[in-house]
């Protein structure tokens, strides 16, 4: 049933696969495979609001956190910079989203 909803939505609102949408989609796919550089790049995109994505510090923190947890050194610094602009609740939400992303990946792998 969910797949039918997604396919219907895609037909009604097709993504622009010629530019930023394709790049973000590729980064998400790479991040799902554990690519720390892709996670870092997603953090940059969300923190700056670039490539057609609205700025979202919670998502930026999530992606920097995931990149840092995979060993990306610069991501830890960027996560700290983003956290300086966030409330404790926003940081907690970002951490919750990062854990959810990791657990979803573990379920897909199993």
C-alpha positions as CSV (number, residue, x, y, z in Angstrom):
1,X,0.0,0.0,0.0
2,X,2.8,2.5,0.9
3,X,4.6,1.8,-2.4
4,X,1.4,2.7,-4.3
5,X,1.2,6.0,-2.4
6,X,4.8,6.8,-3.2
7,X,4.3,6.0,-6.9
8,X,1.2,8.0,-7.1
9,X,2.9,11.0,-5.4
10,X,5.9,10.7,-7.8
11,X,3.6,10.9,-10.8
12,X,1.8,13.9,-9.4
13,X,5.0,15.7,-8.2
14,X,7.9,14.4,-10.2
15,X,11.3,15.4,-8.8
16,X,13.7,17.5,-10.9
17,X,16.3,14.8,-11.6
18,X,18.4,17.1,-13.6
19,X,20.2,19.0,-10.9
20,X,20.0,19.5,-7.1
21,X,17.3,16.8,-6.5
22,X,19.5,14.2,-8.2
23,X,22.5,15.3,-6.2
24,X,20.7,15.1,-2.9
25,X,19.2,11.8,-3.9
26,X,22.6,10.4,-4.7
27,X,24.0,11.7,-1.4
28,X,21.2,10.1,0.5
29,X,21.8,6.7,-1.2
30,X,25.5,7.0,-0.5
31,X,24.8,7.9,3.2
32,X,22.6,4.8,3.5
33,X,25.5,2.7,2.4
34,X,27.7,4.3,5.2
35,X,29.6,6.9,3.2
36,X,30.8,9.4,5.8
37,X,31.6,12.1,3.1
38,X,28.0,11.9,1.8
39,X,26.7,12.4,5.4
40,X,29.1,15.4,5.8
41,X,27.9,16.9,2.4
42,X,24.3,16.5,3.5
43,X,25.1,18.3,6.7
44,X,26.6,21.2,4.7
45,X,23.6,21.3,2.4
46,X,21.1,21.5,5.3
47,X,23.2,24.0,7.3
48,X,23.5,26.4,4.4
49,X,20.1,25.8,2.7
50,X,21.8,25.0,-0.6
51,X,20.9,22.8,-3.6
52,X,17.2,23.5,-3.3
53,X,17.0,22.3,0.3
54,X,15.7,24.6,3.0
55,X,18.1,25.3,5.8
56,X,17.4,23.0,8.8
57,X,19.8,23.0,11.7
58,X,18.2,19.8,13.2
59,X,18.9,17.9,9.9
60,X,22.3,19.5,9.6
61,X,23.2,18.4,13.1
62,X,21.9,14.9,12.4
63,X,24.0,14.5,9.3
64,X,27.2,16.0,10.8
65,X,26.6,13.7,13.8
66,X,26.4,10.6,11.5
67,X,29.5,11.7,9.6
68,X,31.4,12.3,12.8
69,X,30.3,8.9,14.2
70,X,31.8,7.3,11.1
71,X,35.1,9.1,11.5
72,X,34.8,12.3,9.6
73,X,37.0,14.7,11.6
74,X,35.6,18.0,10.2
75,X,32.1,16.9,10.8
76,X,32.6,17.0,14.5
77,X,33.7,20.6,14.3
78,X,30.7,21.5,12.1
79,X,28.3,19.7,14.4
80,X,29.6,21.8,17.3
81,X,29.2,25.0,15.3
82,X,25.6,24.1,14.4
83,X,24.8,23.1,18.0
84,X,25.8,26.6,19.1
85,X,22.8,27.9,17.3
86,X,20.4,25.3,18.6
87,X,18.3,24.8,21.7
88,X,18.8,21.7,23.9
89,X,15.5,20.3,22.6
90,X,16.6,20.8,19.0
91,X,19.9,19.0,19.7
92,X,17.9,16.1,21.4
93,X,15.7,15.9,18.3
94,X,18.7,15.8,16.0
95,X,20.2,13.0,18.0
96,X,16.9,11.1,18.0
97,X,16.8,11.4,14.2
98,X,20.4,10.2,13.9
99,X,19.6,7.1,16.0
100,X,16.4,6.5,14.0
101,X,18.5,6.7,10.7
102,X,21.0,4.2,12.1
103,X,18.3,1.8,13.4
104,X,16.5,2.0,10.0
105,X,19.7,1.0,8.3
106,X,20.2,-1.9,10.6
107,X,16.7,-3.1,9.9
108,X,17.4,-2.9,6.1
109,X,20.6,-4.8,6.5
110,X,19.0,-7.6,8.5
